[in-house]
Amino acid sequence: MHLTRFVTPMKTKKQTTILVLSVFLFCAMGEDSEGKDTGRQNVKPNVLFIAIDDLNDWNGMLKGNPQARTPHMDKLASKGMLFTNAHCSAPACGPSRSAIMSGIKPSTSGNYINRSSLIHNPILNNSVLLPEFFQQNGYYVCGAGKLFHGYHFNNEVKGRGFDEYYPSKTQDLPPWKFKFSKPTPLSGIKLARYADWGPYHPDITIEDTCDGKTAKWAEEKLLGGELKEPFFLGAGIFEPHLPNYTLQKYFDRFPLDEIELPKGYREGDLKDVPKAHSKMQHIAWAKRIRDAGQWKPAIQAYLACTAMVDDLIGQIVGALEKSKYADNTIIVLWSDHGFQLGEKERWSKYSLWERATRVNLVWVAPGVTKPGSTCSKPVNLLDIYPTLASLTVCKPPENQLEGNDLTVLMKNPEASWDKTSLTVFGHKNYGIRSERYRYIVYADGTEELYDHKKDNWEWHNLAGNSDYAEVKKEMRKGIPAHHEPPGATYELPGRKRNAR
């Protein structure tokens, strides 16, 4: 693939620096916390790649909602580095995951929405996808669950780069067993075929769910001890993506009469926001959910599903820790974007505001990351590909990757970092995040600016305040120089739009 007109090749001096750092990191993987030789210096590190769909910062480690209970994710974060200011490349499953898997910005590829095709986009189709990259570098590549966008994997990618996939290379999600104690929709609101929430019938166990099956597959692979090393093992968890169905025991952890409404919600919050926001993909469910008296039950369901996901993360990571691969395996856990549960009148991910773009990003790299470390520098899911290449000492595809190598921050969270994090949603719509500010500019030129030091919930748009002219000027440096026109789209057979 050739992207020279979009991506400036790294200078020789910078390449040398990264190579030296990568070799140091690779050698460090062969030592334990006390610097003792583990006898695995000649074995490239394995990779455990865990994806979670639609998980915002409502967990213990990011502290987005004090009611969330996620002890396993919190424990994982305590073992490595948590990036507290990480953001998605796009606030939708398809373009976000395409960017992660290719290392290419949506503004470079033209892949902007869920219905954007991957294989009919020559820029993406000619790229070396992340699973292919590891396969080409001698890794055994296996996976299960939602790693790519559903349609992209099942109908387009079809297991490209994977040696093994569960349940198959044309079906990413294991079969779901649905059984309820009353007719659906359980919420009593007809929003969409997949937009519902409530508990399963008592007969359903966690291993009857698609995510339970994904976690069980990963657990058995890791504990089986027969994986060819080095390996890349991906496990994609679908929840808390709608529908938010889970076991009753998870609902019981969050009594309905104790549920609190989002602290970030403010009536009339959109009065100082440009009208351009409403032209973006906008599912007007928030008002219908409130009017139906389902706001708290829907929040309860999201928290319940997140608690279930946390148990499954504990199951997968626990299996790794018990396995013979524990000391030589990098763990990266990420969510593809955030989710709004009523804030700014949204019940979805589709926006350029903080609640939709902020993601979970945890790294545990033996001998590299320090237990309990955090970093508040602005980073992006686009950085996963180049960081994995660096940690595994594999030469990245030439002139393809547009993200940053995060090993610099892993070694020193306070290292000099003049970069911002870019989120793209639609052609020429950009959200740019620095350590302190969020700047949004829409295709029509209208703007938003928020100071997170004073305004964590983004209630006060400062874009029209002349006192912030220099701040806006600085933030605009993060706008891409190239704006690729929208690429080819696809249509699902027999349906007008894609829900996943």
N, C-alpha and C positions, 0 to 999 in steps of 0.2 A: 504493500500500500504506500502511496506517495502523498504526503500532506505538506510538502515543503512550502507551498504558498500560504499555508495557514500557521504552521508551527515553525518557529525559528530553531534550527538545530543547536544543541548545547555546544558551547565552546570547548576546545580540547582541554583547557585547564580545568574546567568544571567537570568534564568527564573523568579526568584523572582523579580529582578529589573524591568523586562519588565512588569510583572503583576502589580506591584505597579504603574508604569508609566501609564499603560493602564487604571487602575482604576481612576487615577488622571485626565486623558484626558476625560474619560467617564463622570466624575462628572462635568468637565469644560463645556461639551456640554450643560449642563442645566443652564448655566449662559450667560447673554448677555455681550457686551463689557465692561459694567460697573460693572460686577460681580453680577448683580441682578438675583434672582431666576426666571426662566421662567416657572417653574412648570412642567418641562418635564424630571426631573432627572431619572425617572423610565422608560422612553421610550428610547430604543436603537436608536442611530442616523440612519437616512435613508441614502442611498447612491445613488447619481446621477453619473452615470458612462458613460462618453462621449468619444467615440473613433473616430478618424479621420484617413482616409487611405492616405498614401503617402505624408503627409504634412511634408515638411522639415522646416528649420528655416526662411523661407521667410514670416515673419510676424513682426508686430510692437514690440511684446514683446521680441523676440529673435534677432531682428535686422539683419537678414540674408540678406535682400534685402530692401534698403530704399524706393523702389517703392511700396512695399506691403502695403495694407490698410486693417487692421484688428481691427477696434475699439472695437468690442465686446469681442474678445479674450484678447485684451490688458486690457479692463476693468475688465474682470474676473481675470486676473493675478494680477491686482491692489488690488483685494479684499482678496487675500490669498498669497500663496508662489509659486513662479516660480523657478523651478530648471533649471538653465541655462547650466548645463553640464550633461544632461540626455541622455542616449543612449539605443538603442534597444538591445535585446538579439540575434537577427538575422535580417539581412537586407532583409527580404522577409516576405510577409504576413503570410504564413502558420506557419513557425517555430517561428516567433515573437509572434503571438497571442497564439500559443500553450504554449509557455513559460509563457506568462502573465496569462493565464487561469489555468495553472497547478502549477506555481511557480517553475518549474523545468528547469534547463539549457538545451539547445540543446545538449551540450556535455555529459550530463547525460542521456538524453532520446534517443539520436540518431535521433531526428527529425530535419533535417537540411535544407530541401528544401520544396517548395510548394507542391510537389507531395508526401511528406512523409505523411503516414497515421497517424491518431490519434488513432482510436479505434483498429487498428491492431498492435499498438505499446503497449505492455503490461505495460510498465512503465507509459505511459500517461493514458492508458485506466483504469488502476487500481488506478489512483490518484483521489483525490477529486477535481473536477473542481470548479472554483470560484463560478459559479451560484449554484452548489450543496452545497458548503460550506455555503453560506448564507441561502439556503433553509433548510439545516439541523439545522441551528441556529435560526429558527423561522421567517425568513424573507419571505415576499411575493416578488417573483423574476419575473420580467417582462422585456421584451426587444424588440427592433426593429432594423432593419438594420444590418450592418456588424459589428459584435462583434467578432465572430470566423472567421477563413478563410472560404470562401464561401463553398467549397466542404465539409470541415469538418462539418460544421453546417447542411447543407442540406442533406447530404448523410450518415454521420456518427454519429454525436452527436444528431441530430434530437430533439433539444430542451431540452436535458438532463439538469436538474436542474432548468428549467424555469417553472413557473406556467402559464405563458402567453407569447406568442410571436406574434409580428405583422410583416408580414402578417400571418405566420403560423410557426409551429415548423419544417417544412421541406422546408421553403423558407425564407431566411433572408432578401433579398432585396424586397421592395415593387415594383410592376410592373412599368416599365418605359414607358413613352409615348414619342416616337421619331417622330419628324416632323421637316423638314428642308426646306429651301428655294431653295436648289440646291441638286444635287445628292451627295452621299457620295462616297469616303472620302472627307470631306469638305476641308481638307488640300491639296488635290491633290496628296498626296503620299500614295501608298499602302504599309504600313509597316506590319500591322497585323489587324485582324478583329476589335480589340478593341483600336488600336492606331490611334486616330484621334482627331481633335479639331476644334471648331468653334461654332457659335451661333445657337440656336434653331430658328425655325420659330416663328414669332411674336405672333402666336396664343397660344404658349406654355406658361403656367404660372409656377411659382416655385412649386406650389402644384401638377403639373403634373409630376415632377421629382421624382425619388425614394427617394432622400435625403429630398426633400420638404415634402414628405409623412411621412417619419420617424420623422422629426421635428414636424409636425402637430400632429402625434400620441402622442409624448412625451408631447407636450403642452397641449393637451386635457386631458391626464392622470393626469398631475400635477394640472391643473386648475379645473378638475372635482371634486377634493376633496374627492374621494371615494376610494383612495388607502389604502389598509390595511397596517398599520404600525406595525413594521418597514418594509420598503421596499427597495429593490435594483432595480433601474430602469436603464437599459442600453440603450443608443442610439448610433448606429453606423453609421457614415457618410461616404459614399463611395468616394466622390470627396475629393481632387483633383487627385484621381486615374484616369488613362486613361479609357475611352475616356474623354477628357476635353470639354464636351458640357455644355453650360449654356446659360442664357438669354443674349440678346444683351446689356442690360443696364450694365451688369458687364464688358463686353468688352469695352464699352464706357468709363469706368472709367480709362482705361489704353490705351490712344491713341497709335497706332502702331508706329508713328514717334517719340514717346518719350521713347519707350522701350529700356532699356540698357541691354547689354550682361552681363552674370555672371562675377563678379569681380574675382571669383576664377578660371576662365579659363585662361590657359596659354599654348600657342602652344609649343609642345615639352616637355610637363610636365612629360611624362612617360619615359623619357630617363634614369632616375636613379632609376626606379622601377623594381623589379624582374619580370621575365616573368611569374611567377606563377599567377599573377593577371589575366592574359588573359585566364587561364585555368578555372577560376571560371565562373559562368553563366554570359555571357556578351552579351547584345543585342546591336549590332553595328548600332544603329540608329542615333547617334549624327552626324556622317559624312554625312549620307544621308539627314538628316534634314537641315544641313548647305548647302549642295550642291544644294538642292531644293529651297533655299532662304526662308526656313520656320523657321529659328531659332527664330527670333523675334516674329512671329505670334504664335509659340508654347509657348514661354515664356508668351506672352500676355494672352493666354488661361489658363495657369497654374495660373497666378495671378488673372484672372477673376473668375476661379472656386474657388480659395481660398477666394476671396471676398464673393462669394455666401455662401460658408461654414461658413464664419464668421457671416453673417446675420442669418443663421440657428442656430448657437451657441447662438446668441443673443436672438433668439426666444425661445429656450429651457430654457436657464438660466433665461430669463425674466419671463417666466411662473412660474418657481420655486420661484422667488423673489415675485411674486404676490400671491403665494399660501400660504396655512396655514402651509406648511411644511418647509418654508424657514429657520426658526431659528434652525431646528434640522436635517439638511441634509448636509452631506459631499459631496462635488463636487470633482471629479478627472477627469481631461481632459488630454488625451494623444493621440499621433499619433504613429502608429505601427513601423515606421522607417522614414528615410529621403528620399530624392530623388535628383538625379544629373541631371541637365539640360545643359549638355555639358562639365562640369568640368571633367577633366581626360578622355575625349573622351567618356563619358558615358551619356546615356539618360535612366536612370533606377535607381533602388535602390541597385542593387546587387553588393556591394563591401564592404570593411572594412575601407573605408575612411570616414572622418568626415561628409561630406555632406550626406552620405547614412546612417550613424548610429545615428547622432544627432536627437533627437526627442523633441517634446513639452510635458511638464509634469507640470501641474498646479494643486495645491491642495487648496481647500477652506474648512477648517474644523472649524466650529464655536467654539470659545473659545480656539482653539489650534493654528491655523496659525495666523500670524499677517498681517494685510493688507499692501500690497506693499512690502513684504519681498521677497528676492531672496537668492538663495544658489548656489554657484559655485562648490560645492563638486561633485565628479563623482558619479552618481547614475544610476540606470538601471530600465527598465520597469518591470524587474523581482521583483522589490521591491514593486510593487503595491499590490500584494496579502498579504504579511505579514503586510504591513502598514495598509491596510483596516482591517485586523484581529485585530490589535492593537487598532485602533481608535474606533472600534465597540465593543471592549472587548469580542471578540469571540476567543476561544481557537483554534489555528491553527492545521491543521492535523499533527500528529506526524511524525517526520523524513521525511517530504516531501518538505517544502519550503526552497529554496536555496537563496532567496533574503534577503535584509536587511530591518529592520523596520526604516522608515524615520522620525518617530515622534521625534527622538533625534535631527534631523536637523531642524524640524519644530519649536521646542522650542528654538534652538540656532543654526543658520546657520553656525556659526564659531566653532561648537563643534569639538573636536578631531575626525578625520575620516581618518583612514589609509587604506581605501578600494579603489579599482579601479573598473572600469566598464568594463565588458566583453561582447564582441560581437562575435558570432560564425557564420561562413558561410561555411558549408561543413565540412567534417571530418578533424579535426586537423588544421583548418584555424582559427586563432584568432586575434581579434583586442582588445587592452587593452588601456583604457583611464584613465589617472590620471588628477589631476588639471592642470598640465602643458604639459604633453607629450601624444602622441599617439604612441603605439608600435604595429606593425603587424608582425606576424610570420605565414608563410604558411606551409603546410604539408611537403614540401620538405626542410624545414629549412631556407629558404631565409627570409629576414627581411626588415622592414621599420621602421624608427623612425622619428618623427616630434616634434619639439619644438614649441608649440602653443604660447609661449610668444613672439617668434620672427617670426613665420611662420604660420599665421592663415590659409593660404590656402594650406598648406602641399605641398609646391613646392620643398623643399630641404630634401632629404632623408639622415639622419645622421647615419643610421645603420652601415655604414662602417667606421665611424670616431671613432678612438680609444679614443678620449676625452670623449665619451659618453658610454664607456664600463660599468661603474658603474650604469648609468641610465638604460641601457638595463638589467643588472642583476637584478635590483630592479623591473623593469616592468615585467620581466619574472615570478615573483612570482604570477602574476595574471593568469598564464596559468593553466587550470584545471589539476588535477592529474589523472582524468579518462577521456578517450576518447571513448565513446560508439560507436560501429560500426553503420553505417547507418541502420535505421529501415525500415520496410516494406513501399512500395509506393503503389499508386493507379493509375488507368487509367480511364479517363473520357470516358463514353460510346460514341463510334463513333468518338473520337478525340484522338490525340496522346499526347497532353500535356495540362496542365491546365493554363489558362491565368489569373486567378484571384488569 
